[in-house]
Amino acid sequence: MQRILLTGATGLIGGAVLHQALGRDEDVTWVCLVRCTSVEQGRQRVAARLARFTDPFTAQRLVRKIEIVPGDFTRADLDMDPRLDACTHVLHLAADTSWWGGERVFRTNHDGTLALARRAQAMAGLQRFLHVGTAMICGAAAPSLVEETAYPAADAEHIVGYTESKAATETSLAALFPDLPIVIARPSIVVGHSTLGAAPSSSILWVLRAADALRMLPCDPESCVDIVPADWVAETLIGLLKKPDLKHDLYHLSSGTAGRTRWADVIAAFEKAAPSDGVRAFQRFDLDRDRSALRKRFTEVFGLGDASMRAMLRATRAYYAFCALDLTFANDRLLAEGFDRASSLASYLPVCLANSGAITEQFADDIEMFASIPPCPALPTDMPLAAFA
């Protein structure tokens, strides 16, 4: 019988994985390592995340199928709980996704993952250790089409500590744990759910909605952005975890050249879902030269009356900088393994908008990532998106 150790069960992708996996009639035990003071508290934390994907009653029913192990993956090498010894697979999703967390982010994502890998060495029947990173380890100076084998690279221009920590983790896992059956999965930008829309999470969706409300873009509408839905990422991770034979040990979970989204497609999808004048004209602006213009327009649309709105403006600038990178992540390896293509954002944006609340309220799903932003008004203008894992 398969026993799958899951970290990050209380996050978006972790919740999507459990929602899809627990509804199946399979001889699999999911063991969730959860920060909590008791098994019941941990179970309720996971149930709260599952309730974003289904009704509360079903969430409570599903969570009873899980083994909860109270603990912290960053100290897993000190955790002698015998329930971990029998695990046959590890799906490592947990991470600190703060953009400006500094040393704390590196300590959690790099040092913590190595601690989990050391614990995995004691799992005698381990068949796969699936580590989930981010496609954005390529940095800001990457070519428009990013190949898996080009990264991690020592000369990559990391803009935030999150991506740097994820790149360093991949390097260290390969160097220190050649005996472990490690496979790396790098999702691109995860936005929404292809059937549930914004219900599971509004992370990053609010950015697209804010751009639509502002009618401003820092890039050509023909430029692309590589976006995938959370449910597809979850399904693909489960597939990579369980498939007996994989041709590679590294995969992009991305839309690739065939499925990437043009900003013009996003604009058209917004116009179809919420018709305006039929044109939906956007002003193109330069993030560096036109900072005051963006601030003025943001104030007109959202206001700057409190700290949360000022944080949202800074976050919007940061995300906008990623929009200008025009990156696509090659997914040929994934397709060759027989996995389905991801749904395009334009195809499921209407359902995301149908169950969306206010844009400012949706920003709350990401505000913790910007908790360490200094109060000064100046921000790097080339800050890319880092919250992918």
C-alpha positions in Angstrom: 0.0 0.0 0.0 1.2 3.5 -0.8 1.8 5.9 2.0 2.3 9.5 0.8 3.9 12.0 3.1 2.5 15.5 2.2 3.9 18.8 3.4 2.0 22.0 2.7 -1.5 20.4 3.1 -2.9 23.7 4.3 -1.8 25.7 1.2 -3.6 26.1 -2.1 -2.0 23.4 -4.1 -1.8 21.1 -1.1 -5.6 21.5 -0.6 -6.2 20.9 -4.3 -4.1 17.7 -4.2 -6.0 16.3 -1.2 -9.4 17.3 -2.6 -8.7 15.4 -5.8 -6.9 12.4 -4.2 -9.2 11.8 -1.3 -12.3 11.5 -3.5 -10.9 8.5 -5.2 -11.3 4.9 -4.1 -7.6 4.0 -3.9 -5.5 2.0 -1.6 -3.4 5.0 -0.6 -2.8 6.6 2.8 -2.1 10.3 2.9 0.1 11.3 5.8 0.1 15.1 6.4 2.9 16.7 8.4 1.1 19.8 9.9 2.2 22.5 12.3 -0.2 22.0 15.1 -0.4 21.2 18.8 -2.6 18.2 18.4 -3.9 15.8 15.8 -7.4 17.3 16.0 -6.1 20.8 15.6 -4.1 19.7 12.6 -7.1 17.9 11.1 -9.2 21.1 11.4 -6.5 23.2 9.8 -6.6 20.8 6.8 -10.4 20.7 6.8 -10.5 24.5 6.6 -8.5 24.4 3.4 -10.5 21.6 2.0 -13.7 23.5 2.7 -12.6 26.0 0.0 -13.0 23.2 -2.5 -16.2 21.6 -1.3 -18.9 22.0 1.4 -17.9 21.9 5.1 -19.6 18.5 5.7 -17.6 16.9 2.8 -14.4 18.5 4.0 -14.9 17.0 7.4 -15.6 13.6 5.9 -12.5 13.7 3.7 -10.1 14.9 6.3 -10.9 11.8 8.4 -9.2 9.8 5.8 -5.9 11.5 6.5 -3.2 10.6 9.0 -2.1 13.8 10.8 1.4 14.0 12.1 2.0 17.1 14.2 5.4 18.5 13.2 7.5 20.9 11.2 9.2 19.9 8.0 12.2 22.2 8.8 12.9 19.9 11.8 11.9 16.6 10.2 15.3 15.1 10.6 14.7 15.3 14.4 11.2 13.8 14.2 11.3 10.1 15.0 7.6 9.5 14.6 7.4 5.9 13.3 4.5 6.8 11.0 7.0 8.6 8.8 9.3 5.5 8.4 6.8 3.6 6.4 6.1 6.3 3.8 6.7 5.2 0.2 6.4 8.6 -1.4 7.0 12.2 -0.4 5.3 15.3 -1.9 7.0 18.4 -0.6 4.9 21.5 -1.2 5.5 23.5 2.0 7.5 26.7 1.5 7.8 30.3 2.7 6.6 32.3 -0.3 7.4 35.7 1.2 9.0 38.0 -1.4 11.2 39.9 1.1 11.6 37.4 3.9 15.4 37.5 3.6 17.3 34.9 5.7 14.1 33.4 7.1 13.0 32.4 3.6 16.3 30.8 2.8 16.4 29.0 6.1 12.9 27.6 5.6 13.0 26.7 2.0 16.6 25.5 1.7 17.7 24.3 5.1 14.2 23.0 5.9 14.0 20.9 2.7 17.4 19.4 3.4 16.1 18.4 6.9 13.2 16.7 5.2 15.5 14.9 2.8 17.6 13.6 5.7 14.5 12.2 7.3 13.5 10.6 3.9 16.8 8.7 4.0 15.3 6.6 6.8 12.3 5.6 4.8 13.4 2.2 3.6 10.6 1.8 1.1 10.8 5.2 -0.4 10.0 5.2 -4.2 9.8 8.9 -5.0 10.6 12.3 -3.4 8.8 14.9 -5.4 10.1 18.4 -4.5 8.0 21.3 -5.8 9.9 24.4 -6.7 9.2 27.2 -9.1 9.8 27.8 -12.8 10.9 31.3 -11.8 14.3 30.1 -10.6 15.4 31.2 -14.1 15.5 34.8 -12.9 14.7 38.1 -14.6 17.3 37.8 -17.5 16.1 34.5 -18.9 15.3 34.0 -22.5 11.6 34.2 -23.5 11.4 30.4 -23.8 12.8 28.8 -20.6 14.1 25.2 -20.8 14.3 23.0 -17.7 17.9 22.0 -18.2 19.2 25.6 -18.3 18.5 26.0 -14.6 19.4 26.3 -11.7 22.2 28.5 -13.0 24.9 30.2 -10.9 24.5 33.4 -12.9 20.7 33.7 -12.7 19.6 37.2 -11.7 17.4 36.4 -8.7 15.3 39.4 -7.8 13.7 38.0 -4.7 15.0 35.7 -2.0 12.2 33.2 -2.6 13.5 32.2 -6.1 17.1 32.2 -4.9 16.2 29.8 -2.1 14.4 27.5 -4.4 17.3 27.4 -6.9 19.8 26.7 -4.1 17.6 23.9 -2.8 17.6 22.1 -6.1 21.4 22.4 -6.3 21.8 21.1 -2.8 19.4 18.2 -3.2 21.3 17.0 -6.2 24.7 17.3 -4.5 23.9 16.0 -1.1 21.2 13.3 -1.7 22.2 11.3 -4.9 20.8 8.2 -3.1 17.2 9.6 -2.9 14.7 9.1 -5.8 14.2 12.9 -6.2 12.1 14.4 -8.9 11.7 18.2 -9.3 8.4 19.8 -10.4 8.4 23.5 -11.2 5.0 25.1 -11.6 4.7 28.3 -13.5 2.1 30.9 -12.3 -0.8 29.2 -10.6 -4.1 31.2 -10.8 -7.6 30.0 -9.8 -9.3 26.7 -10.4 -10.7 25.6 -13.8 -14.1 24.7 -12.4 -14.3 26.3 -9.0 -12.9 29.6 -10.1 -11.7 31.9 -7.3 -13.3 29.8 -4.5 -10.2 27.9 -3.5 -8.0 31.0 -3.6 -7.8 34.5 -5.1 -4.0 34.5 -5.0 -2.6 36.4 -8.1 -6.1 36.6 -9.6 -6.6 39.9 -7.9 -3.5 41.2 -9.8 -5.2 40.5 -13.2 -8.4 42.1 -12.0 -6.5 45.1 -10.7 -4.8 45.5 -14.1 -8.2 45.4 -15.8 -9.6 48.0 -13.4 -6.5 50.2 -13.9 -6.5 49.7 -17.7 -2.7 49.9 -17.6 0.0 47.4 -18.7 3.8 47.6 -18.6 4.1 45.4 -21.7 2.8 44.8 -25.2 -0.6 43.1 -25.2 1.0 40.5 -27.5 3.5 39.5 -24.9 2.8 36.2 -23.0 2.4 35.0 -19.5 2.5 31.3 -18.5 -0.5 30.6 -16.3 -2.0 27.3 -15.1 -4.9 26.4 -12.8 -4.5 24.9 -9.4 -6.5 21.7 -10.1 -4.4 20.9 -13.1 -1.2 21.4 -11.1 -2.6 19.1 -8.4 -3.6 16.4 -10.9 -0.2 16.5 -12.6 1.7 16.4 -9.3 -0.3 13.3 -8.3 0.6 11.8 -11.7 4.3 12.6 -11.4 4.3 11.2 -7.8 2.8 7.8 -8.8 3.9 7.1 -12.3 6.3 4.2 -11.9 8.8 5.2 -14.7 9.6 8.8 -15.6 12.0 9.7 -18.3 13.4 12.7 -16.5 13.9 13.9 -12.9 12.9 17.5 -13.7 9.7 18.9 -15.2 8.0 22.3 -15.8 4.3 22.3 -14.9 3.5 25.0 -17.3 1.3 25.9 -20.3 4.2 25.9 -22.7 4.3 27.5 -26.1 1.0 26.0 -27.2 -1.0 27.1 -24.2 0.6 30.3 -22.9 -1.7 33.3 -22.6 -1.3 36.6 -24.4 -2.3 39.6 -22.5 -4.6 40.4 -25.4 -6.4 37.1 -24.6 -6.8 38.2 -21.0 -8.2 41.5 -22.0 -10.6 39.9 -24.4 -11.8 37.4 -21.7 -12.4 40.3 -19.3 -14.4 42.1 -22.0 -16.5 39.0 -22.7 -17.2 38.4 -19.0 -17.9 42.1 -18.2 -18.6 44.0 -21.4 -17.6 47.6 -21.6 -17.2 49.6 -24.8 -16.1 46.6 -26.8 -12.5 47.9 -27.0 -11.3 47.9 -23.4 -8.3 50.1 -24.3 -5.2 49.7 -22.1 -2.5 52.3 -21.6 1.0 51.0 -21.9 3.4 52.5 -19.4 7.0 52.2 -18.2 7.3 51.0 -14.6 10.4 53.1 -14.1 9.5 56.3 -15.8 5.8 56.3 -15.1 5.7 55.4 -11.4 3.8 58.6 -10.5 1.2 57.9 -13.3 0.6 54.4 -11.9 0.2 55.8 -8.3 -2.2 58.5 -9.5 -4.3 56.0 -11.4 -4.3 53.5 -8.5 -5.4 56.2 -6.2 -8.3 57.1 -8.5 -9.5 53.5 -8.7 -8.7 52.0 -5.3 -7.6 54.9 -3.0 -4.6 55.0 -0.7 -6.3 55.8 2.5 -4.9 52.9 4.6 -1.8 50.7 5.0 -3.4 47.8 3.2 -4.0 49.8 0.0 -0.5 51.2 0.1 0.7 47.6 0.4 -1.5 46.6 -2.5 0.0 49.4 -4.7 3.5 48.1 -3.9 2.5 44.6 -4.7 0.9 45.7 -7.9 4.1 47.3 -9.0 6.0 44.2 -8.2 3.6 41.9 -10.1 3.5 44.3 -13.0 7.3 44.0 -13.3 6.9 40.3 -13.8 4.3 40.9 -16.5 6.9 42.7 -18.5 9.3 39.7 -18.6 7.3 37.8 -21.3 8.4 34.3 -20.2 7.2 30.9 -21.3 8.3 27.7 -19.7 8.8 24.7 -22.0 6.6 21.7 -21.2 7.7 19.2 -23.8 8.9 16.8 -21.2 5.6 16.7 -19.4 3.6 16.3 -22.6 5.9 13.4 -23.7 5.0 11.6 -20.5 1.3 11.7 -21.6 0.0 14.3 -19.2 -2.8 16.5 -20.4 -2.3 20.2 -21.3 -3.5 22.8 -18.8 -6.7 24.7 -19.4 -6.0 28.2 -20.8 -6.7 31.1 -18.4 -9.1 32.7 -21.0 -11.3 29.5 -20.8 -11.8 29.6 -17.1 -11.5 33.3 -16.3 -15.3 33.8 -16.5 -15.9 31.3 -13.6 -13.1 33.0 -11.6 -14.8 36.3 -12.0 -18.3 34.9 -11.3 -17.4 34.0 -7.7 -15.0 36.8 -7.0 -15.5 39.4 -4.3 -14.0 42.8 -4.2 -10.4 43.1 -5.6 -9.2 44.7 -2.4 -10.6 41.8 -0.4 -9.0 39.3 -2.7 -5.6 40.9 -2.1 -5.9 39.5 1.4 -4.9 36.0 0.0 -1.5 37.3 -0.8 -0.9 40.1 1.7 1.3 37.8 3.9 3.8 37.5 1.0 4.4 41.3 1.3 4.4 41.5 5.1 8.1 42.3 5.1 7.9 45.1 2.6 9.6 48.2 4.1 7.4 51.2 4.4 9.6 53.3 2.1 8.0 54.2 -1.2 10.8 53.0 -3.4 10.7 49.4 -4.8 12.8 47.7 -7.4 11.0 48.2 -10.7 12.1 44.8 -12.1 10.6 42.6 -9.3 9.2 39.4 -10.8 6.5 37.1 -9.5 7.8 34.7 -7.0 4.8 33.1 -5.3 4.4 29.9 -7.4 5.0 26.9 -4.9 
